[in-house]
Structures are given as structure tokens and as C-alpha cells.
Amino acid sequence: MGNGFGMIPVGGSYLVQSVPAELNMDHTVVLQLAEKRGYVTVSEIIDSLKWERERACHVLDHLLKEGLAWLDSQAAVEPQYWLPALFAELFLQDVTPEEANQMTP
């Protein structure tokens, strides 16, 4: 793809990485977890992956630092970490009205 660009497999699709960043398997698993809704929470990571809070926070902090995630600290229940690279994939999915209501605050 050229200097500085790379492809990251996430579930059934790929993300184009346009900034140099070191991503390990923990980061990739969190990206896969966020794939359905476009965001993930610390509690969701802890519950789904059976990780300790420190591990989940470490991964999310790295994604924030690298510009791969955005933090919504005003979410209703707990902060949500949005992955903008997944937005296009969300628009391509067939979303039911019930699912759309769950995704919007």
C-alpha cells in the first residue's frame, strides 16, 4: 500500500491504517469487539473478554493516543470509545429500527 499505510483485519472486514502505530493482538480483539456497534466500553471488554480493568483501560488508552478511538465521556451509562474507522461498515449494515434506537443516545 505504500509507506505508512497498512491493512488491519477486523472480523469480516479490513481497516486501513494511515498512521504508523504498533497494534498487538489485544488491540485487534478490541477492534473486533467494537465492530458491530462502532464503539466499546470498559465494562463490555471486561465482560466479553474476561480481562482485568487495567488491561482494558491500557488498550483503550493506546487506541486514544494513536488517534484510532474517540472518547464519548457523556454517554448515559459509562464512557464509550468510538472507532471512527468502523463508521463506514456500520452504514453498510442492515440495521433494524430497534438496533438504531439502541445505538443512539
C-alpha positions as CSV (number, residue, x, y, z in Angstrom):
1,M,0.0,0.0,0.0
2,G,2.9,2.3,0.4
3,N,4.8,3.9,3.2
4,G,2.9,4.4,6.4
5,F,-0.2,2.5,5.2
6,G,-1.3,-0.9,6.3
7,M,-4.4,-3.2,6.4
8,I,-5.7,-4.5,9.7
9,P,-8.1,-7.4,9.5
10,V,-11.1,-6.9,11.8
11,G,-13.7,-9.6,11.8
12,G,-15.1,-9.8,8.3
13,S,-13.5,-6.5,7.0
14,Y,-10.3,-4.5,7.0
15,L,-9.2,-1.2,8.4
16,V,-6.8,1.0,6.5
17,Q,-4.1,2.2,8.9
18,S,-2.8,5.5,7.7
19,V,-0.6,6.4,10.7
20,P,2.2,4.4,12.0
21,A,1.1,2.7,15.2
22,E,2.0,-0.5,16.9
23,L,-1.1,-2.7,17.3
24,N,-0.9,-6.1,19.1
25,M,-3.5,-8.8,19.5
26,D,-5.2,-7.1,22.4
27,H,-5.8,-4.0,20.3
28,T,-7.1,-6.2,17.4
29,V,-9.5,-8.1,19.7
30,V,-11.0,-4.8,21.0
31,L,-11.4,-3.6,17.4
32,Q,-13.3,-6.8,16.6
33,L,-15.5,-6.3,19.7
34,A,-16.4,-2.8,18.6
35,E,-17.2,-3.8,15.0
36,K,-20.9,-4.3,15.5
37,R,-21.8,-1.0,17.1
38,G,-18.8,1.1,16.3
39,Y,-17.9,1.6,19.9
40,V,-16.9,-0.3,23.0
41,T,-17.0,0.3,26.8
42,V,-14.6,-0.9,29.5
43,S,-17.4,-3.0,31.0
44,E,-18.1,-4.7,27.7
45,I,-14.4,-5.6,27.3
46,I,-14.3,-6.9,30.9
47,D,-17.5,-9.0,30.4
48,S,-16.8,-10.3,26.9
49,L,-13.1,-10.9,27.1
50,K,-12.8,-11.7,30.8
51,W,-10.0,-9.1,31.2
52,E,-9.0,-7.1,34.2
53,R,-10.0,-3.4,34.2
54,E,-6.3,-2.4,33.9
55,R,-5.8,-4.4,30.8
56,A,-8.9,-3.0,29.1
57,C,-8.0,0.6,30.1
58,H,-4.5,0.2,28.8
59,V,-5.7,-1.0,25.4
60,L,-8.2,1.8,25.1
61,D,-5.7,4.5,26.2
62,H,-3.4,3.3,23.5
63,L,-6.1,3.5,20.9
64,L,-6.9,7.0,22.0
65,K,-3.3,8.1,22.0
66,E,-2.8,6.8,18.5
67,G,-6.0,8.6,17.3
68,L,-7.8,5.3,16.5
69,A,-10.5,5.9,19.0
70,W,-12.6,8.8,20.2
71,L,-13.9,9.1,23.8
72,D,-17.5,9.9,24.5
73,S,-17.4,10.8,28.2
74,Q,-21.0,12.0,28.1
75,A,-22.6,8.6,27.3
76,A,-25.5,7.7,29.5
77,V,-24.1,4.7,31.5
78,E,-20.4,4.8,31.1
79,P,-17.8,6.3,28.6
80,Q,-17.9,4.9,25.1
81,Y,-14.8,4.5,23.0
82,W,-15.8,5.1,19.4
83,L,-13.7,3.7,16.5
84,P,-14.2,6.1,13.5
85,A,-12.6,3.6,11.1
86,L,-15.7,1.4,11.7
87,F,-18.3,4.0,10.8
88,A,-18.4,3.1,7.1
89,E,-19.0,-0.5,8.0
90,L,-21.9,0.5,10.2
91,F,-23.6,2.4,7.4
92,L,-23.4,-0.6,5.1
93,Q,-25.1,-2.9,7.6
94,D,-28.9,-3.5,7.5
95,V,-29.9,-2.0,10.8
96,T,-33.4,-2.6,12.2
97,P,-35.2,0.4,13.9
98,E,-34.7,-1.3,17.3
99,E,-31.0,-1.5,16.7
100,A,-30.8,2.1,15.6
101,N,-32.6,3.2,18.8
102,Q,-30.0,1.3,20.8
103,M,-27.1,2.9,19.1
104,T,-28.3,6.5,19.6
105,P,-28.5,8.2,23.0
